């Protein structure tokens, strides 16, 4: 196979000096899964050659677009790992004839200003210079090292999704290498069924995506930013007020919110001292308007907390906001359980109280990311798209909820076991009896039994039909892959 690759590609075999660093996934929980070989692909044809070779010798082929962030380890394999990191091209095409400007307070946005085509190895962080240097924006996630490919294929939430839609809503075309090695371009006009599935149907299901073309916006001006934090003593009024704000602003596409509770530490004293409730986000409008929205939250807490939180509300450039909102979490080893919350399943005081109590009972670890939950507000443009218009079905909801725990590489095995046991208890305490109907496919949970309905709802049968057409033998497969029946 090495002879068939382009000059820019490389085949790495086990025991070579570079192999260990490329084999290691971002979630070190799955570090023991080692590929038989790694192809660092440089072109779409490299991907085609690798897939043809893998099929011929009976090995699975699994793509990894970023560092292997998949929460459930699905970007690992004992077969052939396709490392896409060298496919870093970014090409923009202005389209002034289709653009339409609009002003949101101190921010001017030129909607649909053009398209940008990126290779499968491009990460969220790679797109930041476009925003910082040229004012060009595609809605992506907050973690700089996450690959855009995995993000868009599973939906793609972030701090501008209410304003501009999910990352998958901005996709206009993608190149996909199929299980037989053929490369096809999927868009609304060509292979529209495959294009539909690539917007929320998750990665490594129908083929290997090697490029993505997105619509971008052009920014000029500033946005409102805020970062609020309280001790866990304020958890009940903060969560209640924030959920109320999210409901009130579900139709306001300008307001974005991430809400959460968390702690870290090894000792009981550290875990109690570090426990907190927090909120962060941005607003496409004036600081005065943002303060009015946040007013119920700004009134909560001690005198010191209120002063600090009020001072955090300020006007910044979009580039500055991107940096302030970014976070590379979790790291080392971690596990997550998610849920999609709507107006009927928002957290009650009883649920929040149970979560806070269990948080203080976290077993601890040497991972500074610790444990807790996060809630990412939905609405705006996300909810304007019908649930069956793309494979992303979660279109009438208020939050993506994620409970998580983490531990360090050097923590003992019993620490990992205690953290996993605690995560189940934490989730079950928050959702006693029956968990919410849906979960987020980009936060996969390998213990989730009804994942087909949870991730994809009524769209799953249609995804099966796409799978049958483009990968009838199920070459692209993993424990929660779309099936052929």
BELUR-V192372 format. One record per residue. N is the residue number from 1. PHI is phi in whole degrees, -180 to 180 (NA if undefined). BURIAL is b if it has 9 or more other ideal C-beta (glycine too) atoms within 8 Angstrom, else e. D_FIRST is the distance of its C-alpha to the first C-alpha in Angstrom with 1 decimal. Layout:
BEGIN
N_PHI_BURIAL_D_FIRST + N_PHI_BURIAL_D_FIRST
END
This chain:
BEGIN
1_NA_b_0.0 + 2_-55_e_3.8 + 3_-70_e_5.4 + 4_-88_e_5.3 + 5_-80_b_6.8 + 6_-71_e_10.6 + 7_-60_e_12.7 + 8_-85_e_14.0 + 9_-100_b_11.1 + 10_-143_e_10.2 + 11_-101_b_8.3 + 12_-111_b_11.3 + 13_-107_e_12.1 + 14_-56_e_15.6 + 15_79_e_18.4 + 16_-76_e_17.2 + 17_-71_e_20.0 + 18_-88_e_18.6 + 19_-51_b_17.1 + 20_-58_e_20.6 + 21_-69_e_21.7 + 22_-78_b_18.7 + 23_-75_b_18.9 + 24_-70_e_22.6 + 25_-80_b_23.8 + 26_-61_b_27.0 + 27_-84_b_29.0 + 28_-67_b_29.0 + 29_-58_b_30.5 + 30_-110_b_26.9 + 31_-65_e_25.7 + 32_-77_e_25.4 + 33_-88_b_22.5 + 34_-111_e_19.4 + 35_-73_b_15.8 + 36_-67_e_13.5 + 37_-165_b_11.1 + 38_-129_b_11.4 + 39_-108_b_9.6 + 40_-84_b_12.4 + 41_-82_b_12.1 + 42_-114_b_14.3 + 43_-139_b_14.5 + 44_-61_b_14.9 + 45_-65_e_12.2 + 46_-60_b_9.7 + 47_-64_b_11.2 + 48_-59_b_11.1 + 49_-61_b_7.4 + 50_-65_b_7.1 + 51_-68_b_10.2 + 52_-60_b_9.4 + 53_-65_b_6.6 + 54_-61_b_9.3 + 55_-63_b_12.0 + 56_-65_e_10.8 + 57_-99_e_10.8 + 58_82_e_13.8 + 59_-106_e_13.1 + 60_-72_b_14.9 + 61_-125_b_13.5 + 62_-128_b_16.2 + 63_-84_b_16.8 + 64_-135_b_19.0 + 65_-86_b_20.8 + 66_-112_b_23.2 + 67_-99_b_23.8 + 68_88_b_23.6 + 69_-76_b_27.3 + 70_-47_b_27.3 + 71_-62_b_30.6 + 72_-102_b_29.5 + 73_77_b_26.1 + 74_-79_b_24.2 + 75_-101_b_21.5 + 76_-115_b_20.5 + 77_-164_b_18.4 + 78_-94_e_17.5 + 79_-98_b_14.2 + 80_-100_b_11.5 + 81_-92_b_13.6 + 82_-98_b_13.0 + 83_-86_b_15.2 + 84_-98_b_16.8 + 85_-61_b_19.2 + 86_-81_b_18.1 + 87_-90_b_19.0 + 88_-108_b_22.7 + 89_-65_b_24.2 + 90_-135_b_27.8 + 91_-127_e_29.6 + 92_-105_b_33.1 + 93_-134_e_35.2 + 94_-62_e_39.0 + 95_-135_b_40.8 + 96_-61_e_44.5 + 97_-68_e_45.8 + 98_-100_e_44.6 + 99_-71_b_45.5 + 100_-142_e_48.6 + 101_-80_e_50.1 + 102_-152_e_52.0 + 103_-106_e_53.8 + 104_-122_b_53.8 + 105_61_e_56.5 + 106_-82_b_55.1 + 107_-116_b_51.7 + 108_-104_b_50.9 + 109_-117_b_47.8 + 110_-95_b_46.5 + 111_-73_b_44.8 + 112_51_b_41.9 + 113_-72_b_41.9 + 114_171_b_38.4 + 115_-123_b_34.8 + 116_-132_b_32.0 + 117_-107_b_28.3 + 118_-123_b_26.1 + 119_-75_b_22.4 + 120_-69_b_21.1 + 121_-94_b_21.3 + 122_-73_b_25.0 + 123_-107_b_27.4 + 124_-53_b_31.2 + 125_-63_e_32.0 + 126_-66_b_30.0 + 127_-84_b_32.4 + 128_-59_b_35.5 + 129_-59_e_36.0 + 130_-61_b_36.3 + 131_-73_b_39.2 + 132_-65_e_40.7 + 133_-96_e_40.5 + 134_-127_e_40.7 + 135_70_e_42.2 + 136_-94_b_39.3 + 137_-135_b_38.6 + 138_-122_b_36.3 + 139_-66_b_37.4 + 140_-129_b_34.8 + 141_-88_b_35.2 + 142_-92_e_37.0 + 143_-89_b_34.2 + 144_-60_b_32.6 + 145_-91_b_29.3 + 146_-75_b_28.6 + 147_-70_b_25.9 + 148_-61_b_27.5 + 149_-60_b_24.9 + 150_-62_b_26.1 + 151_-61_b_29.6 + 152_-69_b_29.9 + 153_-67_b_28.2 + 154_-99_b_30.8 + 155_126_b_33.7 + 156_98_b_34.2 + 157_-97_b_37.6 + 158_-173_b_39.1 + 159_-91_b_42.3 + 160_-135_b_42.6 + 161_-69_b_41.5 + 162_-67_b_45.1 + 163_-78_b_45.6 + 164_-121_b_42.5 + 165_94_b_40.9 + 166_-65_b_37.8 + 167_-56_b_34.6 + 168_-68_b_33.4 + 169_-75_b_36.7 + 170_-94_b_35.8 + 171_-74_b_32.5 + 172_-116_b_32.8 + 173_-167_b_29.2 + 174_-151_b_25.6 + 175_-95_b_22.2 + 176_-128_b_20.4 + 177_-92_b_17.0 + 178_-85_b_18.0 + 179_-64_b_16.6 + 180_-92_e_15.7 + 181_94_b_13.6 + 182_-73_e_16.7 + 183_-105_b_18.1 + 184_-128_b_21.9 + 185_-103_b_24.7 + 186_-108_b_27.2 + 187_-154_b_30.8 + 188_-68_e_34.3 + 189_-103_e_34.1 + 190_-125_e_30.6 + 191_48_b_29.3 + 192_-63_b_32.2 + 193_-68_b_31.7 + 194_-68_b_28.3 + 195_-61_b_29.8 + 196_-57_b_32.6 + 197_-69_b_30.3 + 198_-76_b_28.3 + 199_-107_b_31.7 + 200_118_b_32.3 + 201_-84_b_30.2 + 202_73_b_28.0 + 203_-80_b_24.3 + 204_58_b_21.4 + 205_-113_b_23.6 + 206_-120_b_22.8 + 207_165_b_19.5 + 208_-110_b_17.9 + 209_-79_b_20.4 + 210_-110_b_19.1 + 211_-155_b_22.6 + 212_-139_b_26.2 + 213_-113_b_29.4 + 214_-118_b_32.6 + 215_-76_b_36.2 + 216_-122_b_37.7 + 217_-107_b_41.3 + 218_-111_b_43.2 + 219_-106_b_45.3 + 220_-152_e_48.5 + 221_127_e_50.9 + 222_-134_b_50.9 + 223_-125_b_50.4 + 224_-86_b_52.2 + 225_-130_b_50.7 + 226_-149_b_51.9 + 227_-147_b_51.0 + 228_-114_b_53.5 + 229_-153_b_53.9 + 230_-137_b_56.6 + 231_-70_b_57.3 + 232_-65_b_56.6 + 233_-60_e_60.3 + 234_-97_b_59.8 + 235_-61_b_57.0 + 236_-66_b_59.2 + 237_-66_e_60.7 + 238_-67_b_57.5 + 239_-63_b_55.2 + 240_-63_b_58.0 + 241_-67_b_58.7 + 242_-66_b_55.0 + 243_-65_b_54.4 + 244_-65_b_57.5 + 245_-61_b_56.3 + 246_-61_b_53.0 + 247_-66_b_54.9 + 248_-65_e_57.3 + 249_-107_b_54.5 + 250_-59_b_52.0 + 251_-91_e_52.8 + 252_-90_b_52.9 + 253_-71_b_49.5 + 254_-79_b_50.4 + 255_-100_b_50.7 + 256_-128_b_47.7 + 257_-143_b_48.1 + 258_-121_b_46.2 + 259_-121_b_48.5 + 260_-169_b_48.0 + 261_-130_b_49.4 + 262_-170_b_47.9 + 263_-158_b_48.6 + 264_-155_b_47.0 + 265_133_b_48.2 + 266_-109_e_48.6 + 267_-99_e_52.3 + 268_-61_e_54.5 + 269_-63_e_56.4 + 270_-64_b_53.3 + 271_-63_b_52.0 + 272_-70_b_55.4 + 273_-68_e_55.9 + 274_-90_b_52.5 + 275_-64_b_52.7 + 276_-152_b_52.9 + 277_-122_b_52.6 + 278_-147_b_51.1 + 279_-148_b_50.3 + 280_-149_b_48.4 + 281_174_b_47.7 + 282_-143_b_48.5 + 283_-145_b_50.8 + 284_-89_b_50.8 + 285_175_b_54.5 + 286_-85_b_57.2 + 287_-63_b_57.8 + 288_-62_e_61.1 + 289_-64_b_59.5 + 290_-64_b_56.9 + 291_-61_b_59.7 + 292_-64_e_61.6 + 293_-66_b_58.6 + 294_-84_b_58.1 + 295_-49_e_61.8 + 296_-60_b_62.0 + 297_-77_b_59.3 + 298_-70_b_60.9 + 299_-89_e_64.1 + 300_-94_b_62.6 + 301_110_b_62.6 + 302_-72_e_64.6 + 303_-57_e_66.2 + 304_-66_e_63.4 + 305_-64_b_60.6 + 306_-63_b_62.2 + 307_-66_e_62.6 + 308_-65_b_59.1 + 309_-65_b_57.6 + 310_-63_e_59.9 + 311_-68_e_58.9 + 312_-75_b_55.1 + 313_-80_b_55.7 + 314_-158_b_55.2 + 315_-94_b_53.8 + 316_-140_b_50.5 + 317_-74_e_48.1 + 318_-57_b_45.0 + 319_-65_b_42.9 + 320_-65_b_45.1 + 321_-61_b_45.0 + 322_-59_b_41.2 + 323_-71_e_41.3 + 324_-64_b_44.3 + 325_-87_b_42.7 + 326_-76_b_39.3 + 327_-160_e_38.5 + 328_-99_e_35.5 + 329_-138_e_36.6 + 330_-77_b_36.1 + 331_-130_b_34.2 + 332_61_b_33.1 + 333_-128_b_33.6 + 334_-157_b_35.2 + 335_-144_b_36.0 + 336_-141_b_37.4 + 337_-131_b_39.4 + 338_-116_b_40.2 + 339_-157_b_42.7 + 340_-108_b_43.8 + 341_-107_b_47.5 + 342_-117_b_49.8 + 343_-64_e_53.6 + 344_-86_e_54.3 + 345_-120_e_52.1 + 346_-60_b_52.9 + 347_-73_b_53.6 + 348_-85_e_57.3 + 349_-58_e_59.2 + 350_-65_e_59.0 + 351_-66_b_55.2 + 352_-65_b_55.0 + 353_-62_b_57.5 + 354_-65_b_55.5 + 355_-65_b_52.3 + 356_-63_b_54.2 + 357_-64_b_55.8 + 358_-71_b_52.4 + 359_-60_b_50.9 + 360_-70_b_53.6 + 361_-99_e_52.6 + 362_-57_b_49.0 + 363_-70_e_48.1 + 364_89_b_46.7 + 365_-167_b_43.7 + 366_-90_e_42.7 + 367_-88_b_40.6 + 368_-65_e_42.5 + 369_-71_b_41.3 + 370_62_b_43.4 + 371_-153_b_44.0 + 372_153_b_45.7 + 373_-136_b_45.2 + 374_-129_b_44.4 + 375_-129_b_45.6 + 376_-104_b_44.0 + 377_-68_b_46.5 + 378_-110_b_45.5 + 379_124_b_47.5 + 380_56_b_48.1 + 381_-65_b_45.5 + 382_-57_b_43.3 + 383_-84_b_46.1 + 384_-84_e_46.8 + 385_-91_b_43.6 + 386_-60_e_44.3 + 387_-59_b_42.4 + 388_-101_e_40.7 + 389_-74_e_39.8 + 390_-133_b_36.5 + 391_-72_b_34.8 + 392_-79_b_36.5 + 393_-90_b_39.6 + 394_-83_b_41.6 + 395_-114_b_43.8 + 396_-129_e_47.4 + 397_-124_b_47.2 + 398_-112_b_48.4 + 399_-146_b_46.0 + 400_-93_b_42.6 + 401_-107_b_43.6 + 402_-138_b_41.4 + 403_-97_b_42.6 + 404_-147_b_40.6 + 405_-142_b_40.7 + 406_-147_b_38.8 + 407_-147_b_38.8 + 408_-90_b_37.5 + 409_-57_e_34.7 + 410_-94_e_37.5 + 411_-68_b_39.8 + 412_-69_e_40.6 + 413_-55_e_39.2 + 414_-70_e_42.6 + 415_-68_b_42.5 + 416_-61_b_39.3 + 417_-63_e_41.0 + 418_-65_b_44.2 + 419_-66_b_42.5 + 420_-66_b_40.7 + 421_-65_e_44.0 + 422_-63_b_45.8 + 423_-59_b_43.5 + 424_-64_b_44.3 + 425_-63_b_48.0 + 426_-58_b_47.9 + 427_-64_b_46.3 + 428_-66_e_48.7 + 429_-68_b_51.7 + 430_-74_b_50.9 + 431_-121_b_50.3 + 432_-70_e_52.5 + 433_83_e_52.6 + 434_-138_e_50.1 + 435_-81_e_47.3 + 436_-55_b_46.8 + 437_-66_e_45.2 + 438_-119_b_42.2 + 439_-139_b_39.6 + 440_-93_b_37.1 + 441_-66_b_33.5 + 442_-86_b_32.2 + 443_-116_b_34.0 + 444_-64_b_32.6 + 445_-119_b_34.6 + 446_-66_e_33.0 + 447_-92_e_36.5 + 448_-75_b_37.6 + 449_-82_e_38.4 + 450_-97_e_39.2 + 451_-63_b_36.3 + 452_-59_e_35.8 + 453_-72_b_39.3 + 454_-66_b_39.4 + 455_-79_b_36.4 + 456_-121_b_36.7 + 457_52_b_40.2 + 458_-71_e_41.0 + 459_-82_b_37.8 + 460_-62_b_35.7 + 461_-57_e_36.5 + 462_-68_b_35.3 + 463_-64_b_32.0 + 464_-61_b_31.6 + 465_-63_b_32.1 + 466_-66_b_29.4 + 467_-60_b_27.0 + 468_-59_b_27.9 + 469_-76_e_27.3 + 470_-102_b_24.0 + 471_-143_b_22.4 + 472_-63_e_24.5 + 473_-93_e_22.6 + 474_68_b_22.5 + 475_-62_b_18.7 + 476_-86_b_19.6 + 477_-148_e_22.1 + 478_-162_e_24.0 + 479_-57_e_27.7 + 480_-119_b_29.2 + 481_-75_b_26.8 + 482_-61_b_28.5 + 483_-92_e_29.0 + 484_-99_e_29.2 + 485_-153_e_32.9
END
